[in-house]
Amino acid sequence: MGGLVTFRLAASAAVVALLSRSHAIGLIGLVLIVHGILVLVLGASARNLPFFVAVCVVGLLIMLGRWKVPPPHQFLLLLALVLWMGLCVLLAPDEERAFLQYLRYIKAIALALIVTAICHEAHGYEIIAKFLLVGLVTGAAFNLYQHLTGQYLLYVEWMPERSRATGLRGDPNDTAMILMMGMPLAWYFFYSWRDVFWRMFAAGAFFLIAAAIILTGSRAGGLVMVALLALLFARRPSMTAAIAGVFLVLGMMLWVADAYWERMGTLIEGEDAIGGTSLAGRWTLLTQGLSTFSENPIFGVGIGHFGGAFPDSLAVLTTGGTAWGGPVAHNLYLEVFVEAGLVGGALFVTVLAMSVIGLRRLDLATRPRDARTPTLAFAFMSGLLGMLMMGMTLSQGHSSVLWFVVGLGLAARNISIDLASERVGADTARQPPVAIAPRIGS
């Protein structure tokens, strides 16, 4: 039954691709976001659903010619990253393990390239954003459902108040990272929609996603959410936003379980009430990870070999690693630099920076000069920054949702250049012809 549903969803995506490019890309983003919930509902047959949907959509769009070749420098940068990581695979001690992890990076980077090639018009971004918001609201509602029913996916039997909501992904912290994109999108639609009903929907989505992030129990999620709120308020300061922020903070203080505040307290105390020392373990990972990088600065230790190169077996227990593979980095930047060396890490960070800058350029190109008007590009940029900040505590450098948004950022740069060229052409066309006075006495 699950396989039949998976096939129908992939076929439906192909039909959508025939009708609208933007809707098709938005559908890919939606499936990527709710993939964890689809696996819970449909079973193992849905594990490769995002891949099937992407193949159907991308194949049709390429055949129909609804794509545009990315600029050479973007293509070459992504290709260089893939090739360098491939070289690091060949030099890894365990090539099989390295290759399996390498495939995850290849799929994510290819997704970014595909999104860059297909999203070459600004008006399609709003359609894509609506699909993403639907997926994020669905994930947030699923978190709230777990809280209201007590049926947490991550249930702590001996201490139920420490149970954590998840669903979009198996790990609550990974779920919080994805949900981080939702608050800026809801913020943008609240100001852009004029109908009262839809504005109330956007406001409700904003608070629902904020609550869902707290329900994951993620400490980094709570801190990054506060940073995002400050960024959004700085862009559009108003009395309404200030009052909403006060109610949000007060509501969280009264509603959130004491266990969450205890977890936040470990940021200062270093361990929780039951002796957990995950923060100390992560500090050990950081310091020894930097030491490992200094010993292998060029090619790294090999893709997928961060844990295997880690000498302290005690950290396996304190950071959620496994005895076979060793601890995970809990930091996507540290992981890439240690595994792919300085060159691979620099290429990786350059791609992320280009995406953020691209969204910033589109933000500047689509809003009135010196105005604080919310734009969709700014919302995407804020969400991407939130995910990248979460990446300092998660090993999610190959996250499909992250690279989907990175692709939107790379495409945004190209769109901003096209918009600037159109403005220059329009200004030139509006200029009156210059009359040349005849020379007297010639």
C-alpha positions in Angstrom: 0.0 0.0 0.0 2.8 2.4 0.9 4.6 1.7 -2.4 1.4 2.5 -4.3 1.0 5.8 -2.5 4.6 6.7 -3.1 4.2 6.0 -6.8 1.1 8.1 -7.0 2.9 11.0 -5.3 5.8 10.8 -7.7 3.4 10.7 -10.7 1.4 13.7 -9.3 4.7 15.6 -9.0 5.3 14.9 -12.7 1.8 16.3 -13.6 2.5 19.4 -11.6 5.8 19.9 -13.4 3.9 19.9 -16.7 1.7 22.7 -15.4 4.0 25.0 -13.5 7.8 25.0 -12.9 7.5 27.0 -9.6 4.8 24.7 -8.2 6.9 21.7 -9.1 10.0 23.0 -7.3 7.8 24.0 -4.3 6.5 20.5 -4.2 10.0 19.1 -4.1 10.8 21.4 -1.1 7.5 20.3 0.6 8.4 16.6 0.3 11.9 17.2 1.5 10.6 18.9 4.6 7.9 16.4 5.6 9.9 13.4 4.5 10.2 12.1 8.1 6.5 12.2 8.7 5.9 10.5 5.3 8.1 7.7 6.4 6.3 7.3 9.7 2.9 7.2 7.9 3.8 5.2 4.7 6.6 3.1 6.0 9.9 2.2 4.5 8.6 2.5 0.9 8.7 6.3 1.3 12.4 6.5 2.2 13.4 7.3 -1.3 10.3 9.4 -2.1 12.1 12.7 -2.4 14.5 11.2 -4.9 11.7 9.8 -7.1 9.8 13.1 -7.0 12.9 15.1 -7.9 13.7 12.7 -10.8 10.2 13.0 -12.2 10.1 16.8 -11.9 13.6 17.6 -13.0 13.5 15.1 -15.9 10.3 16.7 -17.3 11.5 20.2 -16.8 14.8 19.5 -18.6 13.0 17.8 -21.5 10.6 20.8 -21.8 13.5 23.3 -21.7 12.2 25.1 -18.6 15.7 25.7 -17.1 18.6 28.0 -17.5 22.3 27.2 -17.4 23.8 28.6 -14.2 26.8 31.0 -14.5 30.1 29.1 -15.1 31.6 30.3 -11.8 28.7 28.7 -9.8 28.9 25.5 -11.7 32.7 25.2 -11.5 32.6 26.0 -7.7 30.1 23.2 -7.0 32.0 20.9 -9.3 35.3 21.7 -7.6 33.7 20.9 -4.2 32.4 17.5 -5.5 35.7 16.6 -7.1 37.8 17.5 -4.0 35.5 15.5 -1.8 35.9 12.6 -4.2 39.6 12.9 -3.9 39.3 12.8 -0.1 37.2 9.6 -0.5 40.0 7.9 -2.4 42.5 8.8 0.3 40.2 7.7 3.2 41.2 4.6 5.2 37.8 3.0 4.7 36.7 3.8 1.1 33.3 2.1 1.4 32.2 4.1 4.4 33.6 7.3 2.8 31.8 6.6 -0.5 28.4 6.1 1.2 28.8 9.5 3.0 30.1 11.1 -0.2 26.9 10.0 -2.0 24.9 12.0 0.5 26.9 15.1 -0.2 26.6 14.6 -4.0 22.8 14.3 -3.8 22.6 17.5 -1.7 24.9 19.5 -3.9 23.2 18.3 -7.1 19.9 19.4 -5.6 21.3 22.9 -5.1 22.5 23.0 -8.7 19.1 21.8 -10.0 17.3 24.4 -8.0 19.7 27.1 -9.3 19.1 26.1 -12.9 15.3 25.9 -12.6 14.5 28.9 -10.4 15.5 31.8 -12.7 12.5 34.1 -12.2 11.7 36.1 -9.1 7.9 35.7 -9.2 8.2 32.0 -8.6 9.8 32.4 -5.2 6.5 33.3 -3.5 4.9 30.1 -4.7 7.9 28.0 -3.5 7.8 29.8 -0.1 4.1 28.9 0.3 4.8 25.2 -0.3 7.7 25.4 2.2 5.5 27.1 4.8 2.8 24.4 4.4 5.4 21.7 5.1 6.8 23.6 8.1 3.4 24.2 9.6 2.6 20.5 9.2 5.8 19.6 11.1 5.1 22.1 13.8 1.5 20.9 14.2 2.9 17.3 14.5 5.2 18.4 17.3 2.3 20.1 19.1 0.2 16.9 18.7 2.9 14.9 20.4 2.9 17.4 23.3 -0.9 17.4 23.7 -1.3 13.6 23.5 1.9 12.8 25.4 2.9 10.4 22.5 6.4 11.7 21.9 8.5 10.0 19.3 11.5 10.6 21.7 9.9 9.4 24.9 11.9 9.3 28.1 10.1 6.6 30.2 11.8 7.2 33.5 11.4 11.0 33.2 8.5 11.9 30.9 9.0 15.6 31.3 12.3 15.3 29.5 10.6 13.8 26.4 11.2 15.7 23.2 9.0 16.2 20.1 10.4 15.5 16.7 9.0 14.2 13.3 10.4 16.1 10.4 13.6 14.2 11.2 14.4 11.5 13.7 16.6 13.8 15.8 14.8 16.7 17.6 17.8 19.0 16.9 17.6 18.3 13.2 13.9 19.0 13.3 14.5 22.3 15.0 17.0 23.2 12.3 14.4 22.7 9.6 11.7 24.5 11.5 14.0 27.6 11.8 13.1 28.4 8.2 9.4 28.8 9.0 9.4 31.8 11.3 10.9 34.3 8.7 8.5 33.0 6.0 5.5 33.4 8.3 6.8 36.9 9.2 7.0 37.9 5.5 3.5 36.6 4.6 2.0 38.4 7.6 3.1 41.7 6.2 2.5 40.8 2.5 -0.9 39.3 2.7 -3.8 41.8 2.8 -6.7 39.5 3.6 -7.4 39.4 7.4 -7.9 35.6 7.4 -4.5 34.9 5.8 -2.7 37.4 8.0 -4.1 35.6 11.0 -3.0 32.3 9.5 0.5 33.7 9.1 0.6 35.0 12.7 -0.7 31.6 14.0 2.0 29.8 11.9 4.7 32.1 13.4 3.7 31.3 17.0 3.1 27.6 16.2 6.5 27.1 14.7 8.1 29.0 17.6 6.3 26.6 20.1 7.4 23.6 18.0 11.0 24.6 18.2 10.8 24.8 22.0 9.1 21.4 22.1 12.1 19.8 20.4 14.0 20.6 23.5 16.9 22.0 21.4 19.1 24.4 23.3 20.7 25.8 20.2 17.2 26.0 18.7 16.1 28.3 21.5 19.1 30.6 21.2 19.0 30.8 17.4 15.2 31.5 17.6 15.9 34.5 19.8 18.6 35.7 17.4 16.1 35.4 14.5 13.5 37.3 16.3 16.0 40.1 16.9 16.9 40.1 13.2 13.3 40.3 12.0 12.5 43.0 14.5 15.5 45.1 13.4 14.3 44.9 9.8 10.7 45.9 10.6 10.5 47.5 14.1 7.0 48.3 15.2 4.8 48.5 18.3 2.8 45.5 17.0 5.9 43.4 16.6 7.2 44.5 20.1 3.9 43.5 21.7 3.9 40.2 19.9 7.4 39.5 21.0 6.5 40.2 24.7 3.5 37.9 24.5 5.7 35.2 22.9 8.4 35.4 25.6 5.8 35.5 28.5 3.9 32.6 26.9 7.0 30.5 26.6 8.0 31.3 30.2 4.6 30.1 31.6 4.0 27.2 29.2 7.4 25.6 28.7 8.2 22.7 31.0 10.9 23.2 33.7 13.0 20.4 32.0 13.6 22.8 29.1 14.9 25.6 31.3 17.1 23.0 33.0 18.5 22.1 29.6 19.1 25.8 28.9 20.8 26.1 32.2 23.4 23.6 31.2 24.8 26.2 28.8 26.2 27.9 31.9 26.6 25.1 34.4 28.0 22.6 32.0 25.9 19.6 33.1 22.3 19.0 34.0 20.6 17.8 37.1 21.1 14.1 36.3 24.8 14.5 35.5 24.6 14.7 31.7 27.8 16.3 30.3 27.0 16.6 26.6 28.3 20.1 26.5 31.6 19.1 28.0 31.8 16.3 25.4 31.1 18.7 22.6 33.9 21.0 23.8 36.2 18.0 23.8 35.1 17.2 20.2 35.9 20.8 19.1 39.3 21.0 20.7 40.5 17.6 19.5 38.8 18.0 16.2 40.9 21.2 15.6 43.9 19.2 16.7 43.1 16.5 14.1 42.6 19.1 11.4 46.0 20.6 12.2 47.6 17.1 11.6 45.7 16.7 8.3 45.3 20.2 7.0 45.2 19.6 3.2 43.2 16.4 2.5 41.7 15.9 5.9 41.0 12.4 7.4 38.5 11.4 4.7 34.8 11.9 4.1 32.8 10.2 6.8 35.9 9.6 9.0 35.6 12.3 11.7 34.6 9.8 14.4 37.1 7.2 13.3 39.9 9.7 13.7 38.8 10.7 17.1 41.1 9.3 19.8 38.9 9.7 22.9 36.5 6.8 23.2 34.8 8.4 26.3 33.3 11.1 24.0 31.4 8.3 22.2 29.1 8.0 25.2 28.8 11.7 25.9 28.0 12.9 22.4 25.7 10.3 21.0 28.2 8.5 18.8 28.6 4.8 18.3 31.4 2.5 19.2 31.8 1.5 15.5 31.9 4.9 13.9 33.0 7.1 16.8 31.4 10.4 17.8 29.8 12.8 15.4 31.2 16.3 15.1 28.0 18.2 16.2 29.3 21.0 14.0 29.0 20.8 10.2 31.8 23.3 9.7 34.2 21.4 11.9 33.2 18.1 10.3 33.8 19.3 6.7 37.2 20.9 7.5 38.4 17.8 9.4 37.2 15.4 6.8 37.9 17.3 3.6 40.8 19.5 4.7 41.3 23.2 4.2 40.5 23.3 0.5 37.3 21.3 0.9 36.2 23.4 3.9 37.0 26.6 2.1 35.0 25.6 -1.0 32.1 24.5 1.2 32.0 27.8 3.2 32.3 29.8 -0.1 29.2 28.1 -1.5 27.2 28.9 1.7 28.4 32.5 1.7 27.6 33.0 -2.0 24.0 31.8 -1.3 23.5 34.2 1.7 25.0 37.1 -0.4 22.8 36.2 -3.3 19.6 36.4 -1.2 20.9 39.7 0.2 21.4 41.1 -3.3 17.9 40.1 -4.3 16.6 41.7 -1.1 18.2 45.0 -2.1 16.9 44.7 -5.7 13.3 44.1 -4.7 12.6 46.7 -2.0 12.5 50.4 -2.2 15.7 52.2 -1.4 16.2 52.9 2.4 12.9 51.2 3.2 12.4 48.5 5.9 9.7 46.7 3.8 9.9 42.9 4.4 10.9 41.0 1.2 10.8 37.3 0.6 14.5 37.3 -0.2 15.2 38.7 3.3 13.0 36.1 4.8 14.8 33.3 3.0 18.2 34.9 4.0 17.1 35.0 7.6 15.9 31.4 7.6 19.2 30.3 5.9 21.2 32.1 8.5 19.2 30.4 11.2 19.9 27.0 9.7 23.6 27.9 9.4 23.8 29.0 13.0 22.1 25.7 14.0 24.8 24.0 12.0 27.4 25.0 14.6 25.8 22.3 16.8 24.8 19.7 14.2 26.5 17.5 11.7 24.1 18.3 8.9 26.3 19.5 6.1 24.5 17.2 3.8 21.0 18.2 4.8 18.7 18.2 1.8 16.6 21.1 3.1 19.7 23.2 3.7 21.0 22.6 0.2 17.6 23.3 -1.3 17.6 26.8 0.3 21.3 27.2 -0.7 20.2 26.6 -4.3 17.5 29.3 -3.9 20.2 31.6 -2.7 22.5 30.9 -5.7 19.6 31.5 -8.0 18.7 34.7 -6.2 22.1 36.2 -7.2 21.4 35.5 -10.9 17.9 36.9 -10.7 19.2 40.1 -9.0 21.7 40.6 -11.8 18.9 40.1 -14.4 16.7 42.6 -12.6 19.5 45.2 -12.5 20.1 44.7 -16.2 16.4 45.2 -16.9 16.4 48.4 -14.9 19.4 49.8 -16.8 17.8 49.0 -20.1 14.5 50.6 -19.0 16.2 53.7 -17.8 18.1 54.0 -21.1 15.0 53.6 -23.1 13.3 56.4 -21.1 16.0 58.9 -21.7 15.1 61.6 -24.3 17.3 61.9 -27.4 20.0 64.5 -27.1 19.6 67.2 -29.7 22.9 68.3 -31.3 22.9 72.0 -32.2 24.3 72.8 -35.7 27.7 74.4 -35.9 27.4 78.1 -36.9 29.7 79.3 -39.5 30.9 76.0 -40.7 
